[in-house]
């Protein structure tokens, strides 16, 4: 009986630790996405700023998996909607979701979901698979972002205003992210709790 009690207590302790660690991971990535949004370069010919946040959006799914990655991005969006100055340029409020940047922000959830789904299918095991994960997730952000942007700037301008200015930075983020993902076990001595 004492042995069963010990096992029960150990299981409860592990479960509490696991839930606490999961909450910490979700909050950490939501904050990283928010902080990286403040690293902003505003170009004069596009309403979309260059930020570092797509890097952490994709890593949230690729590192945490589907559920936690998606939830961290939803938390980021709700934090911004609730008035926390967490959107690019210390912005907050619904105007960011229903303005020209809204499609990119909505795209974050889907990109993290794709990255998380592919991570759960073991696409982070090597550089080539991680590279594909990063590229597909970035394409999702672009697709949703430029379609939304088209309603504000016209659909004939979406590639010039919503894609081309961001390609050099995104290529760099894709390469760095792929290296981090394919080497995360070596770099961080990663252990996964389920």
Steps between C-alpha positions, in 0.01 A plus 500: 500500500785737585650428156172592325481821705853591394418433133183705525684793661781476244252499213315802644826688548609420145162610361512833689858555381403411142203740497706777661782449248252506210350828623851643535584397141180652358546826691868518405431472129208746517739748664778426250259568214395826668856614574618412150216710355672805651811436290334688217613668181226700331552541127344812343320316216321226697274498806654169608808536722800272487519324837665198652173352622440251215817325615354438847152428365634208298736386776207498744331225299820327394633484855180460706293292259156567356282569805742707708632685194153601385397594853808721551405698186135527602618626840719759325202622296266517801764685701520762224123521472467548875714812486849374575743685269628180344433551129768658276604846612352446848153494348188340638131478426271368232627747236807278453284200416269685265765722343746406224715288736206286618548223246858446607398489867222249427749309288723456805252254653487290184877512446562385858241227445671375182843517666367317806327234292819438303710499818265237642570298181876527578585759234763658726731197495738645240582826324323419172169409669527801734561721197180373335308556824626860522424569131147357511417690818633825352293446184186467717572839662556656157187349345263613773682830547503611137144392430387717792736781398347501151178647640700803618755563225348324200572149383733614222745634764504220756820329386690829467378632838435183698762245392810633321620738776492214752671225300864571594425507873270198481760297309748575778242410769419176317865394485573591865175338617574182307845478657356553849222245452719231349757543778270582792574179686871572479467874566253490787520142621124498436273273699135474408215468747168368372 
